[in-house]
Amino acid sequence: MDNQKKVIWITGASSGIGEALAYEFNKKGAHLILSARRTKELERVQAACDNSEETVRILPLDLKQTESMQAKTAEALELFGHIDMLINNGGVSQRAYAVDAKLETVRELMEVNFFGTIALTKAVLPEFIRQKSGHIVVISSVMGKIGTKYRSAYAASKHALHGWFDCLRQEVYEHNIDITLVCPGFVKTNVTVNALNAEGEKHEKMESAHKNAMPPEEFAKRLLPKLARQKEEVYIGGSEILAVYMKRLAPKLLNRILRRVKVT
Ligand SMILES: NC(=O)c1ccc[n+]([C@@H]2O[C@H](COP(=O)([O-])OP(=O)(O)OC[C@H]3O[C@@H](n4cnc5c(N)ncnc54)[C@H](OP(=O)(O)O)[C@@H]3O)[C@@H](O)[C@H]2O)c1
């Protein structure tokens, strides 16, 4: 991929994985459109990029406002004239037992992680079909492939993304559109701090698995070459990635292990 000619739209670019991806693509000379809700944080990320006046634009949006995605896409197209890659990264995690999580909290997770992502993708798709090219990246999770305690709605939203994008992949192959589903393991971001509890409030705690996890910069460095090869599915993390393979080969054993390990 010749990043110097690429226009890359990243959601969830105000922190964590999205921010790290912005810096990594910026180093490669890509043109960036950075989206999330917090304008000030997007401006901070923009300012930290090289040559940002020419190559980095911000476009605040709320993934819950699915009806705004057409207009946001029109604005995004105005910024550099076209889009080559959409990275659907914005998302929220969960820390609550299924029995306790309010239905409104479950809906909120589905709204942001699933409906927000597909609404934006649906808005961008006609343009990719028209230009006969495009790469759609979805930051899913290992939770998109397996399930553990405290994350039922989050895992459901990520599993749903796999179903939707696996179907889309078949439909858009003839239009030369690539789809990459990315499953991170533990990455050291504020994802657990921002995760929703049963009531839909922030968990406000960085759990130990994340405190000691892979830095987002390393995650971004490892992801870029895989995107350049248009991989269909990517797993990046530590030993927790083994769970994805175990789910396929020995699902009962995996469930037995997951019941016993301390999940936070
Ligand atoms: N860190 C991990 O261990 C891990 C593992 C697997 C998967 N993931 C996935 O990686 C992605 C990025 O998470 P992260 O780890 O970087 O956590 P993070 O630091 O909490 O970042 C989440 C990003 O999503 C944005 N966001 C949240 N709600 C939004 C909304 N309604 N509209 C628009 N943007 C919204 C946030 O920006 P604003 O608050 O400014 O809107 C922020 O930029 C998520 O999809 C997450 O599920 C993370």
The ligand as an ORCA input file, in Angstrom:
! r2SCAN-3c Opt
* xyz 0 1
  N      -7.963     -2.227     24.368
  C      -8.279     -3.478     24.223
  O      -7.794     -4.355     24.977
  C      -9.230     -3.892     23.151
  C      -9.387     -5.264     22.914
  C     -10.257     -5.677     21.919
  C     -10.944     -4.749     21.164
  N     -10.794     -3.420     21.409
  C     -11.558     -2.488     20.586
  O     -10.719     -1.450     20.149
  C     -11.513     -0.298     19.851
  C     -10.829      0.936     20.445
  O     -10.843      0.837     21.863
  P      -9.607      1.291     22.776
  O      -9.076      0.077     23.397
  O      -8.720      2.186     22.035
  O     -10.399      2.052     23.948
  P     -10.609      3.616     24.234
  O      -9.308      4.246     24.537
  O     -11.688      3.658     25.256
  O     -11.106      4.202     22.849
  C     -12.432      4.113     22.413
  C     -12.634      5.114     21.306
  O     -13.993      4.999     20.829
  C     -14.567      6.288     20.793
  N     -16.008      6.218     21.031
  C     -16.638      5.652     22.088
  N     -17.965      5.850     21.982
  C     -18.166      6.546     20.845
  C     -19.317      7.079     20.210
  N     -20.546      6.945     20.717
  N     -19.158      7.745     19.051
  C     -17.919      7.925     18.523
  N     -16.809      7.457     19.072
  C     -16.927      6.785     20.233
  C     -13.864      7.083     21.904
  O     -13.868      8.465     21.626
  P     -14.818      9.565     22.312
  O     -14.985      9.179     23.755
  O     -14.062     10.837     22.098
  O     -16.095      9.508     21.528
  C     -12.441      6.543     21.777
  O     -11.735      7.265     20.799
  C     -12.905     -0.591     20.419
  O     -13.778     -0.940     19.374
  C     -12.687     -1.771     21.342
  O     -13.827     -2.585     21.457
  C      -9.956     -2.976     22.397
*
